Amino acid sequence: MGLGRTDIWQTGIINRPLPDIIRAGTLDSMPVTWLPDPGSFRFLADPFGIWHEDRLYLFAEAYDYRVKVGRIDVFVLDRTLRILSHRPVLVEPWHLSYPVIMRDTDGSFLMMPESGASGTQRLYRATDFPFHWKAVENCVFPGALIDASPLFHDGRWWLFYTPWNEAARPRIDTLHVAWAERISGPWHPHPGNPVRRDIHSARPGGTPVVMEDGTIILPTQDCARTYGGAITPLAITTLTTSTFAAHPLAALTAPPAWRPATDGLHTLSAAGPVTLVDAKHTSRSVIRRAGVDIGRMTRELMQRSRRY
């Protein structure tokens, strides 16, 4: 991101299931219900959702450039997509994003947010859904992961991800796969890793879905032009513990009707009858961004001085 360039993401809901969007191959003519603007130099991104008792529970990264550490918020919506409540649900000392939400085999709710800044991948179980979560102990993941996207398929769990600390590689062009019998692991890295290197279609960007013909579609990020510039659906035609084959479909971009959020698109997430997206506009206000950064650094210096 260049001097003064600030990505501001906004999260929306499309009233169409994700497989319909994949078949259409475009987001044009698909109206979006946008979540409220959280305010200047703040954004909501990486939406994931699940329906429960006729309510949509939408989890997203809430980020403030004044803090620069993401937390996870939940929005509770009814069938008309009216917001009933909204509050933070997971705050850690490290950055959190990409809050994948799912049900375990026993029916409990699990969240797998990106938590690589802590040095490992973490898994949380709801103790009081959707507001209270506790880390699951003794998980065995293949290191710290970026945008880990799980899928239960053919009797086992699969995990698509970008490694957090792969030497000499950017974090936007590499896809790895692992498999496990249980969501908590132990996870076994695929022998073909990295199964894909491509800045257009490697880093995960949403929920994998299985189409009617058995093809697995993994939304991936196209970062060739800009970070999160578009979503490339990756069609995975072979997935076993020893083999992998895939090819990209045509990229999906934010349509003109989404202005000003037409500078990027980096999440496409299935939630039953709806699909969750985020899109960005890029602020180029050098002076305003400088004011935000100076304010943050001043607060950090004051906090440090109080410790000594």
C-alpha positions in Angstrom: 0.0 0.0 0.0 1.5 3.3 -1.1 1.9 6.5 1.0 -1.5 7.7 2.1 -3.3 4.8 0.5 -5.8 3.2 2.9 -8.0 0.2 2.0 -11.5 0.6 3.5 -13.5 -2.7 3.2 -17.2 -2.9 3.6 -19.2 -6.1 4.1 -22.4 -7.0 2.4 -25.0 -9.8 1.9 -26.2 -11.0 -1.5 -29.5 -12.8 -1.4 -28.3 -15.7 -3.6 -26.5 -18.9 -2.6 -22.9 -19.2 -3.5 -23.3 -22.0 -6.1 -25.7 -19.7 -8.0 -23.1 -17.0 -8.2 -20.4 -19.4 -9.3 -22.7 -20.7 -12.1 -23.6 -17.1 -13.1 -19.9 -16.1 -13.3 -20.7 -12.5 -12.4 -21.8 -10.3 -9.5 -23.6 -7.8 -11.9 -27.3 -7.3 -11.2 -27.0 -8.9 -7.8 -28.2 -6.3 -5.2 -26.3 -6.1 -1.9 -27.4 -5.3 1.6 -24.5 -3.5 3.1 -23.7 -3.5 6.8 -23.5 0.0 8.4 -20.3 2.0 7.9 -18.4 1.6 11.2 -16.8 5.1 10.9 -13.8 6.9 9.6 -10.7 4.8 9.1 -12.5 1.7 10.3 -13.8 -1.2 8.3 -15.6 -4.6 8.4 -14.1 -7.4 6.3 -13.7 -11.2 6.0 -17.4 -12.0 6.6 -18.5 -15.6 7.5 -22.0 -16.6 8.6 -24.2 -19.4 9.8 -28.0 -19.7 10.3 -29.4 -20.8 13.6 -33.1 -20.7 14.8 -34.1 -18.5 11.9 -31.3 -16.0 12.5 -28.2 -15.2 10.5 -25.1 -14.8 12.6 -22.5 -12.9 10.6 -19.0 -12.8 11.9 -16.5 -10.3 10.6 -13.1 -8.7 11.2 -13.6 -5.3 12.8 -10.5 -3.1 12.2 -9.5 0.4 13.2 -6.4 2.0 11.7 -6.0 3.8 15.0 -5.4 0.4 16.7 -4.2 -1.8 13.9 -5.2 -5.0 15.7 -8.3 -6.7 14.3 -11.0 -8.2 16.5 -14.1 -10.4 15.7 -17.6 -8.9 15.8 -21.0 -10.6 15.3 -24.1 -9.2 13.7 -27.4 -11.0 14.3 -29.9 -10.5 11.5 -33.4 -11.8 10.8 -34.7 -13.2 7.6 -35.3 -9.8 6.1 -31.6 -9.0 6.9 -32.5 -6.5 9.5 -29.8 -6.2 12.2 -31.1 -7.2 15.6 -27.8 -6.9 17.5 -24.1 -6.3 17.0 -21.2 -6.6 19.4 -17.5 -7.7 19.7 -17.2 -11.4 20.6 -13.5 -12.2 20.3 -10.6 -9.9 21.3 -7.0 -11.1 21.7 -3.7 -9.3 22.1 -2.9 -10.4 18.6 -4.6 -9.6 15.3 -7.7 -11.6 14.4 -9.4 -11.9 11.0 -11.1 -14.4 8.6 -13.5 -15.9 11.3 -14.6 -19.1 9.7 -17.7 -20.4 11.5 -19.0 -24.0 11.5 -20.7 -26.7 13.4 -18.8 -29.6 14.9 -20.0 -33.2 14.6 -21.6 -32.9 18.1 -23.6 -29.8 17.0 -21.5 -27.3 18.9 -20.3 -24.1 17.2 -16.7 -23.6 16.2 -14.8 -20.6 15.0 -11.4 -20.8 13.2 -10.2 -17.2 12.8 -6.8 -16.3 11.3 -4.6 -15.9 14.3 -1.1 -16.4 12.8 0.3 -13.3 14.6 0.1 -15.4 17.8 2.5 -18.0 16.3 -0.1 -20.7 15.7 -3.5 -21.4 14.3 -6.3 -21.4 16.9 -9.7 -22.9 17.1 -12.5 -21.7 19.4 -15.7 -23.3 20.7 -18.8 -21.4 21.7 -19.6 -21.6 25.4 -22.6 -19.3 24.9 -23.3 -18.9 21.2 -22.7 -16.4 19.6 -21.2 -14.1 22.2 -18.7 -16.2 24.3 -15.9 -18.4 23.0 -13.1 -20.5 24.5 -10.0 -21.7 22.8 -9.9 -25.4 22.1 -6.9 -27.0 23.7 -4.5 -29.6 22.2 -5.2 -28.7 18.5 -2.5 -29.8 16.1 -2.4 -27.5 13.0 0.4 -27.4 10.4 1.9 -24.2 11.9 0.7 -20.6 11.7 -1.8 -20.2 8.8 -3.3 -17.5 6.7 -7.0 -17.6 5.7 -7.4 -21.3 6.6 -10.6 -22.6 4.9 -11.9 -25.9 6.1 -14.2 -28.3 4.2 -15.7 -31.7 5.4 -15.7 -33.9 2.3 -15.6 -37.6 1.6 -15.5 -38.5 5.3 -12.6 -36.3 6.3 -11.7 -32.7 7.0 -9.7 -30.7 4.4 -7.9 -27.4 5.0 -6.9 -25.0 2.3 -4.5 -22.3 3.5 -1.4 -20.1 2.8 1.5 -20.6 5.2 2.2 -17.7 7.5 6.0 -17.9 7.4 7.1 -19.5 4.1 10.6 -18.3 3.4 11.1 -16.0 0.4 7.5 -16.1 -0.7 4.8 -13.4 -0.5 1.6 -14.2 1.4 -0.6 -13.9 -1.6 0.4 -16.5 -4.2 0.7 -19.9 -2.4 -1.9 -22.6 -1.7 -1.3 -25.5 0.6 -3.7 -28.4 1.6 -3.9 -30.6 4.7 -6.3 -33.3 5.8 -7.5 -34.7 9.2 -10.0 -37.0 10.7 -11.0 -34.3 13.2 -11.2 -30.6 12.9 -8.8 -30.2 15.8 -6.3 -32.4 14.1 -3.7 -33.7 13.9 -3.5 -32.3 10.4 -1.4 -34.0 7.7 0.1 -31.7 5.1 -0.5 -32.8 1.5 2.6 -34.3 -0.1 2.1 -32.1 -3.1 2.4 -28.9 -1.1 2.5 -26.2 -2.3 -0.2 -27.5 -4.6 -0.4 -24.1 -6.3 1.6 -21.0 -6.9 -0.2 -18.2 -8.6 -0.8 -14.7 -7.6 -4.2 -14.8 -9.4 -5.6 -17.9 -7.7 -3.9 -19.4 -4.7 -4.6 -17.5 -1.4 -8.0 -18.6 -0.1 -10.8 -16.0 -0.1 -13.9 -17.7 1.3 -15.8 -20.9 1.9 -15.1 -24.0 -0.3 -18.4 -25.4 -1.7 -19.1 -28.7 -3.5 -21.1 -28.2 -6.8 -23.7 -30.6 -8.1 -21.1 -32.4 -10.3 -18.8 -33.0 -7.4 -16.3 -30.2 -8.2 -15.0 -28.3 -5.2 -14.9 -24.6 -5.7 -12.5 -22.7 -3.5 -12.7 -18.9 -3.7 -9.2 -17.5 -4.0 -7.8 -14.0 -4.1 -6.4 -12.4 -7.2 -3.8 -10.0 -5.9 -2.0 -9.2 -9.2 -3.2 -5.7 -9.5 -3.8 -4.9 -5.8 -4.2 -6.9 -2.6 -7.7 -8.5 -2.7 -8.3 -7.1 -6.2 -10.8 -9.9 -7.2 -12.0 -13.4 -6.4 -11.0 -16.2 -8.7 -13.0 -19.4 -8.2 -10.6 -22.3 -8.2 -12.2 -25.5 -9.5 -10.7 -28.5 -7.7 -11.3 -31.6 -9.8 -9.1 -34.0 -7.9 -8.5 -34.1 -4.1 -7.1 -37.1 -2.4 -4.4 -37.5 0.3 -1.8 -38.0 -2.4 -3.1 -36.1 -5.5 -4.5 -32.6 -6.3 -5.7 -31.0 -9.6 -7.4 -27.7 -10.1 -7.9 -24.9 -12.6 -9.1 -21.3 -12.3 -12.5 -20.0 -13.5 -13.0 -16.4 -14.7 -12.4 -13.8 -11.9 -15.3 -12.1 -10.2 -14.9 -8.4 -9.6 -16.9 -5.7 -7.7 -19.4 -4.4 -10.2 -19.8 -0.6 -10.9 -23.1 -0.5 -9.0 -21.1 -1.1 -5.8 -19.4 2.3 -6.0 -17.3 3.5 -4.2 -16.4 0.0 -3.2 -15.1 -1.1 -6.6 -11.3 -1.2 -5.9 -11.2 -4.8 -4.7 -13.1 -7.9 -3.7 -11.5 -10.5 -1.4 -14.1 -12.6 0.3 -16.9 -14.8 -1.1 -18.5 -16.8 1.7 -21.5 -19.2 1.7 -24.2 -18.9 4.3 -27.0 -21.1 3.1 -29.4 -19.1 0.9 -27.2 -16.0 1.0 -23.6 -15.1 0.1 -21.4 -12.8 2.1 -18.9 -10.5 0.4 -16.5 -7.7 1.1 -15.4 -5.0 -1.3 -13.0 -2.1 -0.9 -12.5 1.5 -1.8 -9.0 3.0 -1.4 -8.7 6.3 0.3 -5.8 8.4 -0.9 -5.9 11.1 1.7 -2.3 11.5 2.9 -3.0 14.2 5.5 -5.9 12.4 7.2 -4.0 9.0 7.3 -1.0 10.8 8.7 -3.1 12.2 11.5 -4.5 8.7 12.3 -1.0 7.2 12.4 0.5 10.0 14.5 -2.4 9.6 17.0 -1.8 5.9 17.2 2.0 6.2 17.7 1.4 8.9 20.4 -0.9 6.6 22.4 1.6 3.7 22.1 4.4 5.8 23.4 2.3 7.0 26.3 1.3 3.4 27.2 5.0 2.3 27.1 6.0 5.2 29.3 3.5 4.2 32.0 5.1 0.7 32.1 8.5 2.1 33.1 
